[in-house]
Amino acid sequence: MTATPTPSPARPNILILMVDQLNGTFFPDGPADFLHAPHLRALADRSARFANTYTASPLCAPARASFMSGQLPSRTRVYDNAAEFTSDIPTFAHHLRRAGYHTALSGKMHFVGPDQLHGYEERLTTDIYPADFGWTPDYTRPGERIDWWYHNLGSVTGAGVAEITNQLEYDDEVAYHAARKLYDLARGHDARPWCLTVSFTHPHDPYVARKRFWDLYEDCPALDPVVPPIAFEEQDPHAQRLMLASDHAASHVTDEDVRRSRRAYFANISYVDEKIGELLDVLERCRLSDDTIVVFVSDHGDMLGERGLWFKMNFLEGSARVPLMIAAPGLPAGRIDRAASTLDVLPTLAELVGLDLGGVLPWTDGESLVGPAKGTGERSPVPMEYAAEGSYAPLVALRDGPWKLILCDLDPPILTNLDEDPQELVNRAQDPACAGVMAAMTAAMDARWDLARFDAEVRASQARRHVVYAALRNGAYYPWDFQPLQKASERYMRNHMDLNVLEENQRFPRGE
């Protein structure tokens, strides 16, 4: 039996700040100049900033399972927003907890299935999305909209202002519980190092913001997309599928709808920035900043009307590129342009805190970013996968230097050069001048992926889940959604506690 590693008192704490659907093109080197995000800008100044970071899969549940495990969806089998994340896949929470860390989650991680912890010792809130198989796509019915849960453009046509929404209520709760947890950790009653993940649902649509944040963007120069809408028949085949899936033709989106949606989206970046600032302030006031690694990341991006597309679900830059900033003792601050992946967070954290991943590295798709941040190494070409709603067969992509190649058995390949064509408007796949690049990248992708096998595995998973979901909804229903428990009898003052001891233990920091 393998011995449990003993905790090291020298290991730093870890605070992971995750947001949802934040387009990485607005974080070219920290927040873009037009964004009112002072706390993220200050964090950027002391962080290694990975300017070209990509999601493993441009949809919530697959992206997050990959982020936590360092494995692509073809390994995790979390293909879509209703695919189970199985308990035998180690996450960074498992690795850290095994090494003696206290691990906790406040907020969203979109775990599907009965395991709602995946290595976290405690969870402070429930999730915002369901944990069952109800949102399972169906490749046997291509083109059929599942209206009750598929995206439509109501988020765009209904964009505007509100002081409270379902999403704002959730993120207010996430921030409150995270701050309370940081105070508890600071008191030092538990001697273990800790990893706290705080995961917000903003700036994910619907595009509705509080007025004080909305007002910050009245004269914003970025309210109009860089690339205007492209006609349906001129879009690539997958973009056409996404437009059909979002019921684009029935939505009648106006230019003003687009501007209001983008304005609310930017406003919600400012809202999240304020929440993050509050948490970083707790770190500072409780004397934890010097010993805490801070990671800021998103699960995927949002097209925000570029080319007439919305949300995510594709490999274009707006959807697939995300911000990633890491502030850590001994890690130089600065911009790194080499492409990186959200898959890399797990091995990067492991190297920063001295964990050995040798036993699982053969099944890991991520690579440590410590070397690239220090200028002593480079990350390999970055892979991505997508096999969820709006697709009729799996799509895969590879970012290698300036080149991005997208393959799907149903579609012609798409090859773009992001240095020359950052808006990805010119497909170079048939360009004779790119024949060498095309051949080399295709060979690399064929070596990595068997698309026919991938497709068969996705279809089998979908079929199983459709049977199980219908069965579990028939008769008595037991939900998998996480139910946070509050131990009210162990909080504040109770008669089994010594009042003097309680007051002394709960006061921190003391004095100057």
C-alpha positions as CSV (number, residue, x, y, z in Angstrom):
1,M,0.0,0.0,0.0
2,T,1.4,3.4,-1.0
3,A,2.0,5.7,2.0
4,T,0.2,8.9,2.2
5,P,2.6,11.8,1.6
6,T,3.2,14.0,4.7
7,P,2.3,17.6,4.4
8,S,5.0,20.2,4.1
9,P,4.7,23.3,6.2
10,A,6.6,25.2,3.5
11,R,4.0,24.6,0.8
12,P,2.1,27.7,-0.2
13,N,-1.6,28.1,-0.1
14,I,-3.6,28.3,-3.3
15,L,-6.5,30.6,-4.3
16,I,-8.0,29.7,-7.7
17,L,-10.3,32.4,-9.0
18,M,-12.4,31.1,-11.9
19,V,-14.9,33.0,-14.0
20,D,-17.3,31.7,-16.7
21,Q,-17.3,32.5,-20.4
22,L,-14.6,35.3,-20.3
23,N,-13.3,36.0,-23.8
24,G,-9.5,35.9,-23.6
25,T,-9.0,38.4,-26.5
26,F,-10.1,41.0,-23.9
27,F,-7.1,40.0,-21.8
28,P,-4.2,40.4,-24.2
29,D,-1.9,41.2,-21.3
30,G,-4.1,41.6,-18.3
31,P,-7.5,43.4,-18.8
32,A,-7.8,45.5,-22.0
33,D,-7.5,49.2,-21.4
34,F,-11.2,49.9,-21.8
35,L,-12.2,47.4,-19.1
36,H,-12.8,48.9,-15.6
37,A,-11.1,46.1,-13.7
38,P,-8.6,47.6,-11.3
39,H,-8.2,44.5,-9.1
40,L,-7.5,42.2,-12.0
41,R,-5.1,44.8,-13.4
42,A,-3.2,44.9,-10.1
43,L,-3.2,41.1,-10.1
44,A,-1.8,41.1,-13.7
45,D,1.1,43.3,-12.6
46,R,2.4,40.6,-10.3
47,S,1.4,37.6,-12.4
48,A,2.8,35.4,-15.2
49,R,0.3,36.3,-17.9
50,F,-0.3,33.6,-20.5
51,A,-1.7,35.7,-23.3
52,N,-2.6,32.8,-25.7
53,T,-4.4,30.3,-23.4
54,Y,-7.0,28.0,-24.8
55,T,-9.8,26.0,-23.2
56,A,-9.6,22.2,-23.6
57,S,-13.2,22.3,-24.8
58,P,-15.5,25.4,-25.4
59,L,-18.4,24.4,-23.1
60,C,-18.8,24.5,-19.4
61,A,-18.8,21.0,-18.0
62,P,-16.2,19.5,-20.5
63,A,-13.9,22.5,-20.0
64,R,-14.1,22.3,-16.2
65,A,-13.5,18.6,-16.0
66,S,-10.5,19.0,-18.2
67,F,-9.3,22.0,-16.2
68,M,-9.5,20.0,-13.0
69,S,-8.0,16.7,-14.3
70,G,-5.5,17.9,-17.0
71,Q,-7.2,15.6,-19.4
72,L,-9.1,16.2,-22.7
73,P,-12.8,15.2,-22.9
74,S,-11.9,12.1,-24.9
75,R,-10.2,10.9,-21.8
76,T,-12.6,12.2,-19.1
77,R,-15.6,11.2,-21.2
78,V,-17.2,14.5,-20.2
79,Y,-18.2,15.3,-23.7
80,D,-21.0,17.8,-23.0
81,N,-23.0,19.5,-20.2
82,A,-24.7,16.3,-19.2
83,A,-21.9,13.8,-19.2
84,E,-20.8,12.2,-15.9
85,F,-17.4,13.1,-14.5
86,T,-16.5,9.8,-12.9
87,S,-14.9,9.5,-9.5
88,D,-11.8,7.5,-10.5
89,I,-10.3,10.5,-12.4
90,P,-7.8,12.4,-10.2
91,T,-8.2,16.1,-10.1
92,F,-5.9,18.8,-8.7
93,A,-8.1,18.7,-5.6
94,H,-7.3,15.0,-5.2
95,H,-3.6,15.5,-5.7
96,L,-3.4,18.4,-3.2
97,R,-5.6,16.7,-0.7
98,R,-3.5,13.5,-0.8
99,A,-0.4,15.7,-0.2
100,G,-2.0,17.2,3.0
101,Y,-3.9,20.2,1.7
102,H,-7.3,21.3,2.8
103,T,-9.4,21.7,-0.3
104,A,-12.6,23.6,-0.7
105,L,-14.9,24.9,-3.4
106,S,-17.2,27.9,-3.4
107,G,-19.3,28.2,-6.6
108,K,-19.8,26.6,-9.9
109,M,-17.9,23.6,-11.3
110,H,-20.7,21.9,-13.2
111,F,-20.1,18.4,-12.0
112,V,-22.5,15.9,-13.5
113,G,-23.2,12.7,-11.7
114,P,-23.5,11.6,-8.0
115,D,-19.9,12.6,-7.1
116,Q,-20.2,16.3,-6.4
117,L,-16.8,16.8,-4.7
118,H,-14.1,15.3,-6.9
119,G,-11.4,15.7,-4.3
120,Y,-12.7,18.8,-2.5
121,E,-13.0,18.2,1.2
122,E,-15.9,20.6,1.4
123,R,-18.2,22.6,-0.9
124,L,-19.6,25.8,0.4
125,T,-22.5,26.4,-2.1
126,T,-24.6,24.3,-4.5
127,D,-24.0,24.6,-8.2
128,I,-26.0,26.9,-10.5
129,Y,-26.6,24.1,-13.1
130,P,-28.2,20.7,-12.9
131,A,-26.1,17.6,-12.1
132,D,-28.2,15.0,-14.0
133,F,-28.3,13.7,-17.6
134,G,-31.2,15.9,-18.8
135,W,-29.1,18.1,-21.1
136,T,-27.7,15.2,-23.2
137,P,-27.4,15.9,-26.9
138,D,-28.4,13.3,-29.5
139,Y,-26.2,12.7,-32.6
140,T,-28.9,10.5,-34.0
141,R,-31.2,13.5,-34.5
142,P,-28.8,16.1,-36.1
143,G,-30.3,19.6,-36.5
144,E,-33.2,19.0,-34.0
145,R,-33.4,21.9,-31.5
146,I,-34.1,20.9,-27.9
147,D,-35.8,24.2,-27.1
148,W,-36.1,23.9,-23.3
149,W,-32.4,23.9,-22.7
150,Y,-30.6,24.7,-26.0
151,H,-29.2,28.3,-26.2
152,N,-31.3,30.8,-28.0
153,L,-30.6,34.5,-28.5
154,G,-33.1,35.7,-25.9
155,S,-30.0,36.6,-23.8
156,V,-29.1,39.0,-26.6
157,T,-32.5,40.5,-27.3
158,G,-33.2,40.8,-23.6
159,A,-29.9,42.4,-22.6
160,G,-30.0,45.3,-20.1
161,V,-30.0,46.3,-16.4
162,A,-31.3,44.6,-13.2
163,E,-30.3,44.9,-9.6
164,I,-30.8,41.2,-8.9
165,T,-31.0,38.2,-11.2
166,N,-30.6,34.4,-10.7
167,Q,-27.0,34.7,-11.7
168,L,-26.2,37.8,-9.5
169,E,-27.8,36.1,-6.5
170,Y,-25.6,33.1,-7.1
171,D,-22.3,35.0,-7.4
172,D,-23.1,37.2,-4.4
173,E,-23.5,34.0,-2.4
174,V,-20.3,32.5,-3.9
175,A,-18.3,35.6,-2.9
176,Y,-19.8,35.8,0.6
177,H,-19.0,32.1,1.5
178,A,-15.5,32.4,-0.1
179,A,-14.7,35.5,2.0
180,R,-16.0,33.8,5.2
181,K,-13.9,30.7,4.4
182,L,-10.8,32.8,3.9
183,Y,-11.3,34.4,7.3
184,D,-11.7,30.9,8.9
185,L,-8.5,29.6,7.1
186,A,-6.6,32.7,8.3
187,R,-7.4,31.9,12.0
188,G,-5.0,29.0,11.7
189,H,-7.1,26.4,13.5
190,D,-6.2,23.9,10.8
191,A,-2.4,23.8,10.3
192,R,-2.6,22.3,6.8
193,P,-1.9,24.4,3.7
194,W,-5.1,25.0,1.8
195,C,-6.5,25.3,-1.7
196,L,-9.7,27.3,-2.1
197,T,-11.4,27.4,-5.5
198,V,-13.8,30.3,-6.0
199,S,-15.8,29.9,-9.2
200,F,-18.2,32.6,-10.4
201,T,-20.9,32.2,-13.1
202,H,-20.4,35.8,-14.6
203,P,-19.8,37.2,-17.1
204,H,-21.7,34.2,-18.7
205,D,-25.0,35.3,-20.3
206,P,-27.8,36.3,-19.8
207,Y,-26.3,39.8,-20.5
208,V,-27.9,41.6,-17.6
209,A,-25.9,43.8,-15.2
210,R,-26.3,46.1,-12.2
211,K,-26.7,49.7,-13.1
212,R,-23.6,51.0,-11.4
213,F,-21.5,48.7,-13.5
214,W,-23.5,49.3,-16.6
215,D,-22.9,53.0,-16.3
216,L,-19.2,52.5,-16.5
217,Y,-19.5,51.6,-20.1
218,E,-21.7,54.3,-21.6
219,D,-18.9,55.5,-23.9
220,C,-17.1,52.2,-24.3
221,P,-15.2,52.0,-27.6
222,A,-15.7,48.2,-27.8
223,L,-19.5,48.0,-28.0
224,D,-19.5,47.0,-31.7
225,P,-17.9,43.7,-32.9
226,V,-14.7,43.9,-34.9
227,V,-16.1,41.6,-37.5
228,P,-19.7,42.3,-38.6
229,P,-22.2,39.5,-39.1
230,I,-21.5,37.0,-41.8
231,A,-24.4,35.7,-43.8
232,F,-25.5,32.2,-42.9
233,E,-24.6,30.7,-46.3
234,E,-21.1,32.2,-46.0
235,Q,-20.3,30.8,-42.6
236,D,-18.3,27.6,-42.2
237,P,-20.4,24.4,-41.6
238,H,-20.0,24.3,-37.9
239,A,-20.9,27.9,-37.5
240,Q,-24.0,27.2,-39.5
241,R,-24.9,24.4,-37.1
242,L,-24.5,26.7,-34.2
243,M,-26.7,29.3,-35.7
244,L,-29.4,26.7,-36.3
245,A,-28.9,25.4,-32.7
246,S,-29.4,29.0,-31.3
247,D,-32.5,29.5,-33.5
248,H,-30.7,32.5,-35.0
249,A,-33.2,33.1,-37.8
250,A,-36.1,33.6,-35.4
251,S,-34.3,36.0,-33.1
252,H,-34.2,39.3,-35.0
253,V,-31.1,40.7,-33.3
254,T,-30.6,44.4,-33.9
255,D,-27.4,46.4,-33.8
256,E,-28.6,47.9,-30.5
257,D,-29.2,44.5,-29.0
258,V,-25.6,43.6,-29.8
259,R,-24.3,46.8,-28.2
260,R,-26.4,46.3,-25.1
261,S,-25.3,42.7,-24.8
262,R,-21.6,43.6,-25.0
263,R,-22.1,46.5,-22.6
264,A,-23.7,44.3,-20.0
265,Y,-21.0,41.7,-20.5
266,F,-18.2,44.2,-19.9
267,A,-20.2,45.5,-16.9
268,N,-20.3,42.0,-15.5
269,I,-16.5,41.7,-15.8
270,S,-16.4,44.8,-13.6
271,Y,-18.8,43.1,-11.2
272,V,-16.6,40.0,-11.0
273,D,-13.5,42.2,-10.6
274,E,-15.1,43.9,-7.5
275,K,-15.8,40.5,-6.0
276,I,-12.3,39.3,-6.7
277,G,-10.9,42.5,-5.2
278,E,-12.8,41.8,-2.0
279,L,-11.3,38.3,-1.7
280,L,-7.8,39.6,-2.4
281,D,-8.3,42.3,0.2
282,V,-9.1,39.6,2.8
283,L,-5.9,37.8,1.8
284,E,-3.9,41.0,2.4
285,R,-5.6,42.0,5.6
286,C,-5.2,38.5,7.1
287,R,-1.5,38.4,6.2
288,L,-1.9,35.5,3.7
289,S,-0.8,37.2,0.5
290,D,2.9,36.4,0.6
291,D,2.3,32.7,1.1
292,T,-0.6,32.2,-1.4
293,I,-0.5,31.3,-5.1
294,V,-3.3,33.1,-7.0
295,V,-4.6,31.7,-10.2
296,F,-7.1,33.6,-12.4
297,V,-8.7,31.7,-15.3
298,S,-11.9,31.2,-17.3
299,D,-13.4,28.0,-18.5
300,H,-14.0,29.2,-22.1
301,G,-14.9,32.4,-24.0
302,D,-17.8,34.1,-25.7
303,M,-18.1,35.2,-29.3
304,L,-20.2,38.3,-28.3
305,G,-21.6,38.8,-31.8
306,E,-18.3,38.6,-33.7
307,R,-19.2,37.3,-37.2
308,G,-22.8,37.1,-36.0
309,L,-22.0,34.3,-33.5
310,W,-22.7,34.2,-29.8
311,F,-21.7,32.2,-26.8
312,K,-19.1,29.5,-27.3
313,M,-19.1,25.9,-28.8
314,N,-16.4,26.6,-31.5
315,F,-12.7,26.9,-31.8
316,L,-12.6,30.6,-32.9
317,E,-10.5,32.9,-30.7
318,G,-13.5,34.6,-29.0
319,S,-14.9,31.2,-27.9
320,A,-11.8,29.1,-27.3
321,R,-9.2,31.6,-25.9
322,V,-9.3,32.5,-22.2
323,P,-7.3,34.6,-19.7
324,L,-4.8,32.8,-17.5
325,M,-2.7,34.6,-14.9
326,I,-0.7,33.0,-12.1
327,A,0.9,35.0,-9.3
328,A,3.2,32.7,-7.3
329,P,6.3,33.0,-5.1
330,G,9.3,32.4,-7.4
331,L,7.4,32.7,-10.6
332,P,8.4,35.8,-12.7
333,A,5.7,38.3,-13.6
334,G,5.4,39.1,-17.2
335,R,3.7,38.2,-20.5
336,I,4.2,34.8,-22.1
337,D,3.0,34.6,-25.8
338,R,3.5,30.9,-26.4
339,A,0.2,29.1,-26.5
340,A,-1.0,27.4,-23.3
341,S,-4.0,25.5,-22.1
342,T,-6.3,25.2,-19.2
343,L,-5.1,21.6,-19.1
344,D,-1.8,23.0,-17.8
345,V,-3.1,24.3,-14.5
346,L,-2.9,21.0,-12.7
347,P,0.8,20.2,-13.7
348,T,1.8,23.8,-13.1
349,L,0.3,23.8,-9.5
350,A,2.0,20.4,-8.9
351,E,5.4,21.8,-9.9
352,L,4.9,25.0,-7.9
353,V,4.1,23.1,-4.7
354,G,6.4,20.1,-5.2
355,L,4.0,17.3,-6.0
356,D,5.0,14.2,-8.0
357,L,2.5,13.4,-10.8
358,G,4.7,10.6,-12.2
359,G,2.0,7.9,-11.7
360,V,-0.6,9.7,-13.7
361,L,1.4,11.6,-16.3
362,P,0.9,9.0,-19.0
363,W,-2.8,9.9,-19.0
364,T,-2.4,13.7,-18.7
365,D,-2.7,16.1,-21.6
366,G,-1.5,19.2,-19.7
367,E,2.1,20.4,-19.3
368,S,3.6,22.6,-16.6
369,L,3.9,26.3,-17.5
370,V,6.7,27.0,-14.9
371,G,9.4,26.5,-17.5
372,P,7.7,28.8,-20.1
373,A,7.1,31.4,-17.5
374,K,10.8,31.3,-16.5
375,G,12.0,31.2,-20.1
376,T,13.5,27.8,-19.7
377,G,11.1,25.7,-21.8
378,E,8.2,25.7,-24.3
379,R,4.8,24.1,-24.3
380,S,3.9,21.6,-27.0
381,P,1.2,22.5,-29.6
382,V,-2.2,22.9,-27.7
383,P,-5.1,20.5,-28.4
384,M,-8.8,21.2,-28.1
385,E,-11.9,19.0,-28.5
386,Y,-15.7,19.6,-28.9
387,A,-18.4,17.0,-29.1
388,A,-21.5,18.7,-27.6
389,E,-24.6,20.6,-28.6
390,G,-24.5,22.2,-32.1
391,S,-22.1,19.5,-33.3
392,Y,-23.1,16.4,-35.3
393,A,-19.7,14.7,-34.9
394,P,-16.6,15.5,-32.8
395,L,-14.4,18.4,-33.8
396,V,-10.7,18.7,-32.8
397,A,-8.2,21.5,-33.1
398,L,-4.5,22.1,-32.7
399,R,-2.7,25.5,-32.1
400,D,0.9,25.3,-33.2
401,G,2.9,28.5,-33.3
402,P,0.8,31.0,-35.4
403,W,-1.3,28.2,-36.9
404,K,-4.6,26.7,-35.9
405,L,-6.0,23.7,-37.7
406,I,-9.6,22.5,-37.1
407,L,-10.7,19.0,-38.3
408,C,-14.1,17.3,-38.3
409,D,-15.1,14.2,-40.4
410,L,-18.2,16.1,-41.6
411,D,-16.4,19.3,-42.7
412,P,-13.6,20.6,-44.8
413,P,-10.5,21.4,-42.7
414,I,-9.9,25.0,-41.6
415,L,-6.3,26.3,-41.3
416,T,-5.7,29.9,-40.2
417,N,-2.5,31.9,-39.4
418,L,-3.3,34.0,-36.3
419,D,-0.3,36.3,-36.7
420,E,-1.4,37.3,-40.2
421,D,-5.1,36.9,-39.8
422,P,-6.2,37.4,-36.1
423,Q,-9.9,37.5,-37.1
424,E,-9.6,34.0,-38.8
425,L,-11.3,35.2,-42.0
426,V,-9.0,33.3,-44.5
427,N,-9.0,29.5,-44.6
428,R,-5.5,28.5,-45.8
429,A,-6.2,24.7,-45.9
430,Q,-6.1,24.6,-49.7
431,D,-3.4,27.2,-50.2
432,P,-0.4,25.6,-51.9
433,A,2.0,27.8,-49.9
434,C,0.7,26.1,-46.7
435,A,0.9,22.5,-48.0
436,G,3.8,21.7,-45.7
437,V,2.2,23.2,-42.6
438,M,-1.1,21.5,-43.5
439,A,0.6,18.1,-43.9
440,A,2.6,18.3,-40.7
441,M,-0.3,19.4,-38.6
442,T,-2.7,16.9,-40.1
443,A,-0.2,14.1,-39.4
444,A,0.2,15.3,-35.8
445,M,-3.6,15.4,-35.3
446,D,-4.1,11.9,-36.9
447,A,-1.5,10.5,-34.5
448,R,-3.4,12.0,-31.5
449,W,-7.0,11.4,-32.6
450,D,-9.0,8.6,-34.1
451,L,-12.1,10.6,-35.0
452,A,-14.2,7.6,-36.0
453,R,-13.6,6.0,-32.6
454,F,-14.2,9.3,-30.8
455,D,-17.5,9.6,-32.6
456,A,-18.6,6.1,-31.7
457,E,-17.7,6.7,-28.0
458,V,-19.7,9.9,-27.9
459,R,-22.7,8.2,-29.5
460,A,-22.6,5.3,-27.1
461,S,-22.4,7.7,-24.1
462,Q,-25.4,9.7,-25.3
463,A,-27.4,6.5,-25.9
464,R,-26.7,5.2,-22.4
465,R,-27.5,8.5,-20.7
466,H,-30.9,8.9,-22.5
467,V,-31.9,5.5,-21.1
468,V,-30.7,6.2,-17.6
469,Y,-32.2,9.7,-17.4
470,A,-35.6,8.5,-18.5
471,A,-35.5,5.7,-15.9
472,L,-34.4,7.9,-13.0
473,R,-37.1,10.4,-13.8
474,N,-39.8,7.7,-13.6
475,G,-41.0,7.2,-10.0
476,A,-39.2,8.4,-6.9
477,Y,-36.5,11.0,-7.9
478,Y,-33.3,11.4,-6.0
479,P,-31.3,14.5,-7.2
480,W,-27.6,14.5,-7.5
481,D,-27.4,18.3,-7.0
482,F,-25.1,19.2,-4.2
483,Q,-26.8,20.1,-1.0
484,P,-24.6,22.3,1.2
485,L,-25.0,21.6,4.9
486,Q,-24.6,24.4,7.5
487,K,-23.6,23.1,10.9
488,A,-25.6,25.8,12.8
489,S,-24.9,24.2,16.2
490,E,-21.1,24.7,15.6
491,R,-21.3,28.3,14.6
492,Y,-21.1,31.5,16.7
493,M,-21.9,30.8,20.4
494,R,-23.4,27.5,21.7
495,N,-23.7,26.1,25.2
496,H,-21.1,23.3,24.7
497,M,-18.5,26.1,24.0
498,D,-16.5,28.1,26.4
499,L,-17.3,31.7,25.5
500,N,-13.8,33.0,26.5
501,V,-12.0,30.4,24.4
502,L,-14.3,30.9,21.5
503,E,-13.8,34.7,21.4
504,E,-10.0,34.3,21.7
505,N,-9.8,31.6,18.9
506,Q,-12.0,33.5,16.5
507,R,-10.2,36.8,16.6
508,F,-7.6,37.3,13.9
509,P,-5.3,39.0,13.2
510,R,-4.6,40.6,16.5
511,G,-2.8,43.9,17.0
512,E,-0.7,45.8,14.5
